[in-house]
């Protein structure tokens, strides 16, 4: 439903429109990456949407996009938080919305947005730029709650466990004068 189509008399009264400010790498400072989307279904303004989904993947992967349903907050606003992402990685993503009649819209209309996750030090779980005992405490809490964070996976074996704590403790001990 571009402006030139409206002026030429070609209008889609059932158009869906997604508004989203793309994620900027330089604006990222923490591990949680929030996303906010506004979806307008002009043909069905009083009917809930079937789905609003964040589709994402690492640029280095050839596989399919992962899907994360966004949660309706108020009016036409949907939000979500990216799953824990690897540091220093390029992410491709797009948003899709579908109404109950099967009509869909995408943002961007073609292709995807790209951003770079923040640089971080492996093991620096509180993001203060140094490795210390606080990072070990956070790592132990992650193990106890069965959480995974690639920054805590010191030996990069795909698991955060006691072995990562031992390696981290050795790194700290080796750094002492």
N, C-alpha and C positions, 0 to 999 in steps of 0.2 A: 504494500500500500504506500508507495512512494508519492511524493508531492506531485511529480509529473503525471502520475496515474490519476490522482484526484482532479487535477486541472483539466485532464483530457476526458473526464467523466467515467473513468474506470475506478470504481471504489469497491472495496470488500467490506461489507457491513459486519461480517463475522471475524474480522481481523483480530489477531492476538498480538500484543506488543510487550516485549521484555525490555526493561530499563535496568542497566547495571553498570556501575563504575568498575572497570577492570582493575584487578589487583596489580599494584605497582611494586616491583621488587624493592625500590628505594624506600618505600613506606613501611616495609615489614621490619619488625624489631623483636618479635617474640615467637614462641613456638606455635601458638594458636593463630590460625589464619581464618578470619571470619569472612563470610560472604553474605551480601544482602542484594536482593533482587525485587524489583517491582514488576508484577505481571498484570496487564490489563486485557481482559477478554471483552472486547467491545460488543460482540454479538450476544453475549450471555453475562451481563454484568452482575446479576444477582444469583448466579449458580457457581458453586465451588468448582475449582479446577480438579481434574483427575490426578495430576501429578506435576510437580516442579522438581527437576532433578539437576544436580551438579554432576557433570560427566568429566572425569579427569584421568590423567595418566602421566607418568614420567616421560619426557621427550625421548629418552634413550630406549624406551621399550616399544616394541612393535605390536604388542598385544592390544586387546580391546580396552576401551575406557572403563574405569571403575565408575559406579553410580552411587550417589549419595542423595537421598531424598531431602529436599529443603522443607523446613517447617513453617507453616503459616503463622505469622505473628499478629498482624492487624491489617485491616483494609486489604490492600493488594500486595503487602510486603511479606516476603519469604526469606528466611535466614538459615544459615548452617555454619558448621565449622569443618574445615578440611580435616581429614584424618591426619594423624601424625605423619609428617613427611620427612624424608631424608634431607639433611642439611646439604647445602651446596648443589642442589639439583634443579634442573629446569622442568617446570610443570606446564602441561597443556591442558586447557579446560574450556568447556562451553556449557551453557545452560539450556535445558529443554523444558518446555511446558506443554501439557496436553489437557484439553478440556474433555468433558464427558461425552462429547460428540465425535471425539477422535481428531479434532483439529489440533495442529501443533505449531509452535513457534520456537525459534532458536536464537541464542545470542552468543556470539555474533551470528548473523544470518548465514554465513559460510565460514568454514575454518574454525579456529579456536583462538583463545587468548593464551599468552605465554607469560610466565613470571619465573624468577629465580628465587629459590628459598634462601633464607639468610645463611651466611657463613657461620660456622660454629666450631668450637673445639670439641673433639670427641671426649665425652665424659663430663663436659661442663653443663650439667643438667639445670642449674638455676640461672644460667646465662649471664653470669657476672664477669666472664672473661678469664677466670682463673680456676684451676682445679684445686679443690679443698675438701675437707671433711663433710661440709654441707652437701656436696655432690654425692658422696658415699651414702649419706643418710637418705637422700632422695632416691638413690638407686635401690637401697634396701626396701624402702616403701613401695617402689615399683614392683620389685620381686614378690613382696608379700601380697600385693593386690593383682598380680598376674598381668601387669601392664607391659607393653613393649614400646620402646623408644629407641630408634636407631642411634641416637647420641649416647645412650647408656650401654649399647652393645659394643663394649670396648674391643673384644676379640672378633667382632663382626661375624659371628656364627649363626645369627638369626634368632638368638635367645638372649634374654637378660637374666642372668643367674649368678650364683655365688662366685663362679669363676671370674665374672666381670668385676665383682667387688674386690677379689684378691688382686687382680691385675691393677685396678685403680689404686688400691692401698699401696702396692709396690711402686707405682708411679709417684705417689705422694712421698713415700719413704725415700726413694732415690733422689727426690728433689730437695730434701732437707740438707742443710749445711753440715 
